[in-house]
Structure formats: structure tokens, C-alpha cells
Amino acid sequence: MTNGQRAKIFAPYAALKGFGGYILGAEERGDERILLGEDAQEELNRQLQHLRRGDRVAVTWYREGRYTRALGTVKRLDEELQRLCLDTRCVPLADILAVEKAEE
């Protein structure tokens, strides 16, 4: 048996062609964005309107294909630029999934 024939015996076998690429692509795609229903959007808007400067909150938002959650202190709700500003970052209101007041 030649070396080339021996190599074929030990070559990897992919029963499902392209499946490995699909799995790798799924990792790159990230989370699917959740669209809030009308009632959930109204509740989120109500929660945002009740926030005050200095409140500690946990915010979940969609960022770069993934959902991110962070704790922070509210600095301001900028309605003109449509964003919620915390200590270290500003989050676009359209990307927010949930806001919860954090325990002190």
C-alpha cells in the first residue's frame, strides 16, 4: 500500500458536508433579537419614565449581536438622543429589552 492510500484511511470523514461550517456560522451569528409586543413595550416605557437620576438599575440590551446586561447608576434619560445614560455608558432606548431597579 502506498503512503497516499494509507493517508486516505486516516483522513477525517464528514458524514454531513457543510455541517461544520454551519456550526461555526451559528457561533458568529449570535443571539436573535427579541421584538417586544405592544404591552411589553408600554411597560418598558413606563419603567423608563419612572427612573430618576441616581437610581441603581440593571439594564439588558442588544449590542453587536448579543444581549448584554449591566448594573449602573442612572445619570440621565436623554429623550432627544433616545438613550439612557448610566455611569460609564449610554444605551440606545431602541435596543433595551429590560430595565430593573437594582437592590442597594
N, C-alpha and C positions, 0 to 999 in steps of 0.2 A: 504494500500500500504506500502511495506517495505521501509526502508531507501535506500537499494540498488536499488530498482526500481525507487524511486524518483530521485536518483542521475543520472540515465541514461537519464532522461528527460532533465536535465540541462547540460549534457555533451556536449562539443563542437562537432560540426558536420563539417567534411571536405568533401565537395562535390567533390573536386578533390584531391584524395590521392596523396601525394608526392609533391603537388604544393608548399606548404610552404617551404619544403626543397630546391626545385628548386630556389625559390626566394632568399633564404638565400645564396645558392651557387652562384647565379649571382652576389650578392654583393661582394663575396670573389674573384670572377674571375677577376674583374677589367676591364680595357679598353682593347679592342682588338688592337693589334699592327698594325700600318699602314705601308704598304710597299710602298716606293716611286717608281714611274716609272722612266725610264731611263732619261727622260728630267728633271724631278724634282730633281733627284739625281745629274745631271750635274749642275743644277742651285745652289743647296746647296753647292756643291764642289767649285763653282766659288765664292760664298759668303764667304766661309771659307777662301779661298786663299787671299781675299781682306782684311781680318781682320788684324789689327795692334795692337801691344801692347798698352794698354791704351784706346782702343775703348770701349764705353759702349754698351752692347748688351743685347737683350732678347733672351734667348735660350729655346726652347721647346724640351724635350727629354723623352724617355720611360725609366721608372725606377720602378722596383718592381711592374709591372702590371698596372701602371698608367702613364699618361702623366703629366710631371712636367714642369712648366715654371718658370724661374728665371731671374732676372736682375743682371748683373755683369760687371766687367771690365776685359777685356782680359789680361791675364798675358803671355800666350804663346799658340801656336798651336804646340803640340808635335806630329810630324808625325811618329817618331819612335815607340812611345807607342800608337799611334792612339787615341789621346784625345785632347780636348780643355780645357785649364785650365783658370778658372776665379779666382776672388779674393779668394773665400772660398771653391771652389770645382773644380774637374776635371770631365769632361763629356766625355764618350767614343764616338768617332765620329760615330760609327755604330748605336748608339741609338738616335742621333739627328734627329729631324723632321724638325725644322726650326730655323734659326738664323736671327735676325733683329737688325739693329743698332738702339739703343735707343736714344731718344731725350735728349740732355744735359740739 
